[in-house]
Amino acid sequence: MTGAPDPTKAQKGLAGVSVADTRISKSDADGSLIYRGYPIWEIATNAGFEETAYLILNGKLPTGSQLESFTEGLRERAKVQPKVLGIMRELGRNADPIDVIRTAVSALGSIDSEEDMQGKQMSLEAKMSVLAANSHRVPRGEAPRYPKRNLRFSDNLLQMLTTKEATEYERRVFERVMMLYLEHDLNASSFTVRAVASTLADPYAAASAGLASLKGPLHGGANEAAMEMLLRIKDPAKAGEFLKVAFKEKRKIMGFGHRVYKEFDPRARLCKEYLREMLTRRGGDDTLYRLCEAMETEMWREKRIPPNLDFYAAPIFYSLGIEVPLYTPIFSACRIFGWMAHYNEQLEDNKLIRPDSTYVGPSALKYVPIEDRTLG
Ligand code: ACO
């Protein structure tokens, strides 16, 4: 690419256009990702979810007492009002879980009793996990699952998502994947949140818009689409044939490709290792890992396109016994922290996000009365 894009020409998908200065995080084409200055592997290896959330929101790792009061603030706000659960139930068994969460967040915006901005944001951050875990079961008429006191944030989400018993290593893997989903600079949903924040709308409005943006398979919906694809292929030996047909039909392979990462997504690399280690420790069937690896090898050989986070997070969730329709909801339960960091950063130095467009339609047309109009 040569120099900055021409600002008078529309940049498709805003590719290569910087729309904000940020101190929150940065992904780069060389496969690097930093959270508030820390390389992602430094955080994923050493920190916990609550610590990482605090870092993303406040710019600094917390002291012991700061972490304690942040964690307690989340615990205190985790109870979802029965009215909100009732609205979720009303949506019925065919409701898409992200639509359910989005509707619940809108309802929450109308009834939440939080008064100040920080309380509202912490309420959303705390409740999003509970909404996510219940987004598939409550509309189907099943009893809601609730968080337990004294559990790590990630352990709590996991125990609400599945009754399958996880080992300490597996729980730590889930926590790490959650940390990788927590923030990722100006992805589509965080940009959406910033656009809504720039109008001075409240955080519930911004989060519900973020959820709408997250839903699509080119963004958050990709983890579910990737898992459904893996379940269809099943056999590592069939990966090549599956891809050949998909390429011929010009179908996109879900869980591959990224706007920023063209060589590798560092989050996918970490998750690949977690998946391998998790299945090795179990000592059982590693077909799923071999299938992912076969897909990765073939995609790279044929298209030079690497897997993204969703591709390796999905089989981890599957191996933990989590139902596929809950994968994008998990994404939202993590990314809400990143969204709120972006919401706040936008307001620190706000200017309404209102870009320009390049008009390419006709002009100076003459009005034709309806009776004189013809088709075509
Ligand atoms: N499968 C097949 N071909 C692909 C894929 C893919 N997954 N991704 C990109 N390509 C091809 C495109 O067809 C295009 O080819 P062309 O130049 O011959 O037309 C080229 O690579 C460039 O792709 P774009 O879609 O233009 O790249 P962009 O930066 O706009 O898109 C995106 C990035 C949307 C993520 C894309 O790679 C994609 O659709 N991937 C599948 C969905 C997915 O996994 N999304 C998750 C993103 S990560 C996240 O949300 C955590």
Boltz pocket constraint, residues with backbone or C-beta under 6 A from the ligand:
constraints:
  - pocket:
      binder: B
      contacts: [[A, 13], [A, 217], [A, 218], [A, 219], [A, 220], [A, 222], [A, 251], [A, 252], [A, 253], [A, 254], [A, 255], [A, 256], [A, 257], [A, 258], [A, 259], [A, 260], [A, 303], [A, 305], [A, 308], [A, 309], [A, 310]]
      max_distance: 6.0
